[in-house]
Amino acid sequence: MNRDEIPADLEWLARNVSEWPSGLESKIFNEDGILFNHTAYGSWHYVETIDGFDKPQWLQARQLLGLAPVDVERWSDWIEWVGGECPVSKHASVCWRGVGGREFGPITADYLDWSNSGLSEPIEAYCYRLDDNTATPEEEEEWEVMEEKQNRQKYSAYFKDVRHLDYIDVYRTVSLFDCEKHGHAISHAAKKLLLTGVRTGGKNVEQEVQEAIDTLTRWLEMKREDASALRAGELGE
């Protein structure tokens, strides 16, 4: 279809309707341009008997007419309804599908009787509109992967490659993070903290933590002793 082939009714719809009824792909506009079929809640409603224009035709017509891009609302996939309480925020916009395959909505979730569609058809599935802060499961997974990669780049010192190892123990851990470079006391305290409460010897958690504190306190004392001696010229560079 080119611009000259757009039916008059479809052109009227394209020029006068800037937002398609959310969540539905069904044909709900008739060829006479009658498009307003609102529910009591001011939402769009599915009309099974109307043979009209569908969303792809409407979008194509808007593109051919050079109209401004339409803001596309994002909706979740259809989710099987297994019963129970309202599964989304009561303020969310939802569409639902009856067991006969008919689709209804959108409607505010709080207005919907989740035990029945209200049309003698139990709810078979539902979908809900995603707000700006809601991601689909696929987007959440992609975001987690990207976030992990960014963290590894930003905090590279926090991560060590252990793909060549079948397992790591506490000694490998302190070695991977080079705890010995500032003295044995650091690695000694690190091992105590890593094994707090799980080491043999009958020591409780408080004792293990206190010993680690004592070790680190002594390390600080030695650093101060060395610095004082350096300033006094008692130690070489």
N, C-alpha and C positions, 0 to 999 in steps of 0.2 A: 504494500500500500504506500502510495506517495501522497503528498499534501493535497493534490487535486482529487484524490479518490476517497478522502475522508467523508463518511456519511454526515449529513447535516446534524443529526442527533448526536453523533459521537463528537463532532466538533463543538457542539453546544456544551456537552459534558466536560470536554477537555478544557474549555475556556472558563467554565463556571464552577467546576469542582477541583479544588486544589489539594484535597486530602482524601485518599481512598479509605473506605471503612476498614478499620484496623482488623487484622487477623483473618480476613476472609478473601478468598479468591473467586467466590461464586459470582455468577452474573446477577446483578441486582438492579441494573438500570434498564428500563425498557426503551423501545425504539421511539417512543413519543417524548422522550426526555423527562419522564416522570421518575425522579430519583429519590424523593424524600419519603422514606418509609421508616419512621422512627418508632422505637419502643417507648414505653412510658418513662424510661430513664433518659430519653434524649439520645439514645444510641442507635446505630444502624442495625437492621434486622434482616435475616436471610428470608428471601421470598422464593419459594420453590417453583412457582408457576410462571415466573417472568423469564422470558427469553430475551436477554438484552446484551449489553456490552460487558466484557470482563476487564479485569485490571490490566493485563498486558496490552489490550487494544487501547485502553484509556491512556496508558503511559506512552505508547507509540504515537498516539495522536498529539499528545502534549509536546513530545520531542519534535515531531514534524512541524508543529505550529511555532516552534521556537520559544515556548513558554519557559518560565524559570523552573529549574530543577525542583522536584518535589522532595520535601523532607520525608525520608522513608523511616517509618517506625520499625523498631526491631521487636520481634516476637520469639518466644521460646518455641521449641519443637512441640509437637503434640505429645502429651504425657498421659499414659493410661491412668484412669481414675479407679482406685481400689476401695473407695469409701472412706468415711471418717470425717474429721473436721476440715474446714476450709484450708487448703494447703498453701495458700499465698497470703500476702497482706490483704486485709479487708478493703484497702483502698486501691488495690491493683485492678487493672482492666483485664478481663478474662474473656475468652471465647470457649465454647464447649461444643462437643459433638455427641449426638444421641446415638443409640444403638442402631438406628436406621441409617446412620451415616450423614444425617443432616447437621449442618454447622450453624451455630447461633452466636450472637454477640457482636461487638464486645459489650460488656456490662461490668459495672463495679462488683467485685467479688462478694462484697458484703450483702448485695441484693439477691444473690443467687442462692436458691435452695439446693445445697449440695447433695441432698438425699434424692433429688429428682430434678429433671430439667424444667419442670413446670408444664411440659407438653406431653405428659404420659409416656415419656421416654427417659429411662434412667441415663445418667451421664456415663458415657463410655470413655471419653478423653477430654482433656482441656489444654489450653495454652494460655500464656499470660504475657503481657507487654513488658519488655525489659526497659527499665529506666536507664538514665545515663550512667548510673553507678553499678549496673548489673551486667555481668558478663555471662555468655553461654558457657556450658562446661568445656567446650573446645577452646574458647578464648581464655578461660581460666587456666587450662593446662598449658597453652602457649605462653601465657603471662608468667607462670611459675618457672617454665624453662628459661625464658628470657631473664627473669629476675635472678635466677640462680647463676646464670652466665655472667650477668652484670656484677653480682656480688663477688664472684670468683676473680673478676678483673679488678674490681675496686679494692677488695680485701684479699689480694693474692697470698699474703702471708698466713692467712687463716686456713688455707687449703694445701694439702700435700697429695701428690700422685702416688697411689699405692697399688696401681694396677698390676705391678710385677710381684705382688705379695699375696699369699693365700690368706694370711691373717696378720694382725699386729698385736703385740703385747705392750705392756707399759714401758718396757725398755726401748722398744722400737719407737714408741710415741715420743719419748723425751729426746730420742736421737733425731727423729724427723724434724722436730722443732728446735733442734740445736740448743737444748737447755744448758748444756755444759759450757757454752761459750762464755758465760758470765760467772762460772765457778760451779763446783760440785754441789754447793748448798742449794742452788736453784733447782737442779734436777732432783736432788734428794727431797725437797719440799714438794715438787710437782708429783713425784711418785707417791708420796704420802697422801696428797689430796686426790689423786686419781683412784687410789685404792681405799679411800676413807670408808670405814665400816665393813670392809670385806676382807681385810687382811687377817691372817692368823695371829695368835699371840694374846688374844683376849682383850685388846684395847678397844674402848668404845669410840664413837665418832668424835666426841668432845676431846678425848685424849689425842686422837690423830690430828685433829685440826690445831690443837694447841701446840703440838710438837712441830707442825709445819710453820706455825707463827713464830715459834722460838727459833727455828732454823733460819727463817727469813730475817728475823730481828738480828740474829748474830751476823748474817751476811751484810746487813746495813751497817752494823757496828764496825765490821772489818773494812768496809769501804770508807767509812769516816776515819778510821785509824790510818789507813794508807794515805788518804788525802792530807791528813794532818802531818804525817811524816814527810810527805812530798814537799809540803810548804816549808817545813823546817829544814829541808835539804838532807834528810836522813836516808832518803831513797833515791836511786838514780831514775832517770827518765825511762 
